[in-house]
Amino acid sequence: MLSVDSAWQGARALLDGMGSPGAIALVLGLTTLLLEDLAIAAGVALATHGAISWALSLVAVAGGIAAGDVGLYAVGLAATRLPVLKRRLVGAPSERVRGQIERRLPTAVLLARVIPGLRLATYSACGFVRVPLLPFTAWVMVAVTLWTAGLYAVSVALGQTLAHTLGLPPTVAVALPIVAVAVVVPMLRKTRQRSQRITP
């Protein structure tokens, strides 16, 4: 059976051989397009290990997340070319919705960033009704920077406590809070959905 110590030694060897900070930053940025939580956990772990600077890690992860969010806007914009949607929703209805979203853009973007399940609908709707791209992108950058920096800070603070209390390697300990959130939040959501289906 693989011991925790031997697994950690293997992980250290892998981290040491990963390559240049630029290549690591590129991989972190691309990873956000698949799994944001994994990219954040990896970014914190790699910065703790010293394979990449904290600033470059944060910029790579936040930049990748922001690019994905703007990509959702682009999906909504592309959807306006679908004839079925164009006939029903483009024109007066989208003008009304655009006005409402523009008035509440900061709140809409910030809430969609922190409430699971809102981002796809909100950001693609912004693209669909053609909310101006520049203010949308600016608010996405604000939301992503606050979100990512906050998760980094929480992960480091909790990770230091875990490393000290449980004797875990710091690189592993700082990643654990984000990994735990990534596992627990979907489980809680599924449990709540099941209980809502059962409750009359």
N, C-alpha and C positions, 0 to 999 in steps of 0.2 A: 504493500500500500504506500502511496506517495505521501510523505510527511509534509507538514506546512513549511518546514525549513527548506526541504529540497525543492518544493514548488516555488518558494520565494527566490531561491538561488537561480532557478531556471528563468524566472521572470526578470531578475536583475540582468542576467546574461542577454536576454532578448532586448531589454531596454538599452543596455550599453551598446548593442550592435545596430541600433535602428537607423543611424545615419545623421545627416546634417539637420540642424534646427529648421532650416527652410523646408526640407522634405517632410519633417514631422508636422510642421504647421500646415502644409498642404494636405496631408493625410487627415489631420484633425478637422480642417475645414470641410473636406469632402465627406467625412464621417457624419457630420451634422445633418447632411442631406438624407441619411439613412436612419440614424438614431441619435437624436440630440443628447439624451442623457448619457449615452455611452461616450460621446465626444467630450462632454463636460467632465465626466469621471476620468477619462484618459488624459485630458488636458491638465487637470489638477494633479494627477499622479505623475505625469511626465515632468511638470514644472517642479514638483516636490523632489523628484529624483535628480533634477538638474540637467535633463536631456534637452530642455528648451527653457527659455526665460519665461517668467510669469507674464510679462507684457506681451510677448509673442504668442504665448499659449492663449491668453485671453482674446487677443485680436483675431487669431485664427478661428477660434471657436465662435466668437460673436459674429465675425464676418461671414462664416459659413451659415450660421443660423439666419442672419439678416438676408443673405442671398436666397435662402430657401423661402423666407417670408415674401420677398419681392417676387419670387417665382410663382407663389400662389396668386398674387395680383395678376401676373402675366397669364395664368390659366384662366382667370375670370375674364380678362380682356379678350383672350382668344375665343372664349365661349360666345361672345357677341356675334361671331361670324357664323354660328350654327343657325340655319334658317328657322328651325322650330322655335328656338329661344328668341331670335331676332324679331319674329312676328309678334310674339306674345309680350315680351318684356322690354325691348328696346324702344325708346321714345318717351312719351309722357310718364309712364310708370317709373322708368329708370331715372328721369329727371327729378321726380319727387324724392325717390330714395337717395339719390346722390346729394340733394340738399340736406336731408336729414343726417346722412353720414358725415358730410363735410362739417356740419355744425358740431358734431360730437366726435370728430376724428381722434383726438388724443385719448378720450375715454374708451372708444371702441378698440383702438389698437392696443392700449395698455391692458384692458380687460381680456382681450383675445389672447394676449401673450401669457397671462397667468391662469386662465380658466381652461382646463382641458376640454378639447372638443370644439372650441369656438374659433380657432385660428383659420381652419380651412374655409368655413362659411364666411367669416368676416372679411378676410383678406381677398378671397376670390370675388366676393360681392363688391369690394372696393374697385377691383379691376373691371368687373362687369359693368358697373354703372359709371366707370371712368372718373373716379375721384382723382384729382390731379396727382401725378406720380411723385413730384418733389416733396410736398408736405407728407404724403403717405410714407415715403421712404425715410424722411427725417424722423417721423414718430416711431417708425419701426426701429431705427437705429437707437433712439432713446430707450424704447422698451427693451430691446435685446441687450443693450449695455447694462441697464439696471438689473435685469433678470440674470444675466450670465455672471456679472460681478457679484451679485448677491449670493448666487449658488456657490461660486468659488469661495467666498468668505465663510459661508456656513459650513461648507465641506471641509475647509482647512481647520476651522475652530473645533468642529465635532471630531474630525480625524485626529487632531492632536490629543484630544481627550481619550479617544479609543486607543491610540498608540500607547499612551501612558498607562491607561487602566488595564488593557488586555495584553500589552506587550507585542502588539502587531507592528510590523515594519511600517514606517510612516507613509511610504508610497501606497501601500495597500489600504491603510487606515483612512487616508483622505478620500479615496475613491468610494469607500463603503457607504457613506451617507447618500450619495447620489444614486448608487446602484440600488440601495434599499428603497429609496423613493420611487425609482423606476419600476421596481417590482411590486411594491405595496399599493401605489395609487391605482393602477389598472385593476388589481385584485379587489380593492374596495369599491371601485366603480361597478365591476361585474356583480359583486355581492349586493350592492344597492339596487341594481337593475333587476336582479332575480327576486329580491324581496318586494319590489314594486309590482312585478308581474304576479306574484303569489297573493299579495294583499288585494282584496276586492275594493 
